[in-house]
Amino acid sequence: MSLPAREAEEWTPRRPHPSPRRPVEPARPPAARPPIPNLPQPHRARRGPHFAFWVFTLLVMASMVIGLVSVNAMRVDVAYRTRSVTERVVLLSHEREALVNDVARLSSPSRIGTWARAKGLVHPGAGDVVILQVPGTSASPAGSAGAGE
């Protein structure tokens, strides 16, 4: 058998109902906030990159292109200079070989002897060579080395 609802409520322990609280009042009123000078604008969606991005991209790309072209121009210039210096070295090497051959031919004893005979010069006799001693000079090897300076 069941009890009536009022009797069942009496059997359950009653909980104390919370007392209504009063709001706590602060000791002093809160400070007023300063007004926000610029209210935030509602966010609007961008349709593409910003103008400054395009200007920066253009400057970077232009400097890269100019740098690449100038490096290639300098490389070509160095190649031409290298080729001209190499040609000059080869030319001077051939000229040096020709001058060394001329010096060897002109200073050859047989050519000098042929020229001397053509001019009427003869080899001196065994007693015809006289070595002169000049006063004031020493005959030592150290003195003769200093005399040529």
C-alpha positions as CSV (number, residue, x, y, z in Angstrom):
1,M,0.0,0.0,0.0
2,S,1.3,3.4,-0.7
3,L,1.2,6.4,1.5
4,P,-0.2,9.6,0.5
5,A,2.3,12.1,-1.0
6,R,2.0,14.4,2.0
7,E,2.9,11.8,4.4
8,A,5.9,10.7,2.3
9,E,7.2,14.2,2.3
10,E,7.1,14.2,6.1
11,W,9.2,11.1,6.3
12,T,12.1,12.6,4.2
13,P,14.5,14.7,6.1
14,R,14.1,18.3,5.4
15,R,17.1,20.2,4.1
16,P,17.4,23.7,5.4
17,H,16.6,26.1,2.6
18,P,19.4,28.5,2.0
19,S,18.7,31.9,3.3
20,P,18.5,34.6,0.7
21,R,21.8,36.4,0.7
22,R,22.1,40.1,0.3
23,P,24.7,41.3,-2.2
24,V,27.9,42.5,-0.6
25,E,28.4,46.2,-1.1
26,P,31.9,47.3,-1.8
27,A,33.6,49.7,0.6
28,R,34.0,52.2,-2.1
29,P,32.4,52.5,-5.5
30,P,34.5,51.1,-8.5
31,A,36.6,53.6,-10.4
32,A,35.2,54.8,-13.7
33,R,37.0,53.5,-16.7
34,P,38.4,56.1,-19.1
35,P,36.6,56.2,-22.3
36,I,38.2,54.2,-25.2
37,P,39.3,56.9,-27.7
38,N,39.1,54.8,-30.8
39,L,36.4,52.2,-30.9
40,P,37.5,49.1,-32.7
41,Q,36.2,48.9,-36.2
42,P,34.4,45.8,-37.2
43,H,36.7,43.4,-38.9
44,R,36.4,43.3,-42.6
45,A,37.8,40.4,-44.7
46,R,40.8,41.2,-46.9
47,R,40.5,40.4,-50.6
48,G,44.2,39.9,-51.2
49,P,47.7,40.8,-50.1
50,H,48.3,44.3,-48.8
51,F,49.8,47.0,-51.0
52,A,53.0,47.2,-48.9
53,F,53.5,43.5,-49.5
54,W,53.5,44.1,-53.3
55,V,55.9,47.0,-53.0
56,F,58.3,45.0,-50.8
57,T,58.1,42.0,-53.2
58,L,58.7,44.3,-56.2
59,L,61.8,45.8,-54.5
60,V,63.2,42.4,-53.5
61,M,62.7,41.0,-57.0
62,A,64.1,44.1,-58.7
63,S,67.2,44.0,-56.5
64,M,67.7,40.3,-57.3
65,V,67.4,40.8,-61.0
66,I,69.8,43.8,-61.0
67,G,72.3,41.9,-58.8
68,L,72.2,38.8,-61.1
69,V,72.7,41.0,-64.3
70,S,75.6,42.9,-62.7
71,V,77.3,39.7,-61.5
72,N,77.0,38.2,-65.0
73,A,78.4,41.5,-66.5
74,M,81.3,41.4,-64.1
75,R,82.0,37.7,-64.9
76,V,82.1,38.5,-68.7
77,D,84.4,41.4,-68.0
78,V,86.8,39.2,-66.0
79,A,86.7,36.6,-68.8
80,Y,87.7,39.2,-71.4
81,R,90.5,40.6,-69.1
82,T,91.8,37.1,-68.5
83,R,91.9,36.3,-72.2
84,S,93.7,39.6,-73.0
85,V,96.3,39.0,-70.2
86,T,96.9,35.5,-71.4
87,E,97.4,36.7,-75.0
88,R,99.8,39.4,-73.7
89,V,101.8,36.8,-71.7
90,V,102.1,34.5,-74.8
91,L,103.2,37.5,-76.9
92,L,105.8,38.6,-74.3
93,S,107.1,35.0,-74.0
94,H,107.7,34.8,-77.8
95,E,109.4,38.3,-77.7
96,R,111.6,37.2,-74.8
97,E,112.7,34.0,-76.7
98,A,113.5,36.2,-79.8
99,L,115.5,38.6,-77.6
100,V,117.4,35.8,-75.9
101,N,118.3,34.3,-79.3
102,D,119.5,37.8,-80.5
103,V,121.6,38.3,-77.4
104,A,123.2,34.8,-77.8
105,R,123.9,35.4,-81.5
106,L,125.3,38.9,-81.0
107,S,127.5,38.0,-78.0
108,S,128.9,34.8,-79.6
109,P,132.7,34.8,-79.6
110,S,133.0,33.5,-83.1
111,R,130.8,36.4,-84.5
112,I,133.0,38.9,-82.5
113,G,136.2,37.3,-83.9
114,T,134.8,37.5,-87.5
115,W,133.9,41.2,-87.0
116,A,137.4,41.9,-85.5
117,R,139.1,40.3,-88.5
118,A,137.0,42.2,-90.9
119,K,138.1,45.5,-89.2
120,G,141.8,44.4,-89.3
121,L,142.2,43.5,-85.6
122,V,144.5,40.6,-84.6
123,H,145.1,38.6,-81.5
124,P,148.0,40.0,-79.4
125,G,151.3,38.2,-79.2
126,A,152.4,36.4,-76.0
127,G,154.5,39.3,-74.7
128,D,152.3,42.1,-76.0
129,V,149.8,42.0,-73.1
130,V,150.7,44.5,-70.4
131,I,148.7,44.7,-67.1
132,L,148.8,48.2,-65.8
133,Q,148.8,49.0,-62.1
134,V,147.0,52.2,-61.2
135,P,148.3,54.0,-58.1
136,G,145.7,54.3,-55.3
137,T,143.9,51.1,-55.9
138,S,144.5,47.8,-54.1
139,A,145.0,44.6,-56.0
140,S,143.2,42.5,-53.4
141,P,140.0,40.8,-54.3
142,A,138.0,42.8,-51.7
143,G,139.2,46.1,-53.1
144,S,138.4,45.1,-56.7
145,A,134.8,44.1,-55.6
146,G,134.3,47.6,-54.1
147,A,135.7,49.5,-57.0
148,G,132.9,48.5,-59.3
149,E,130.2,50.0,-57.1
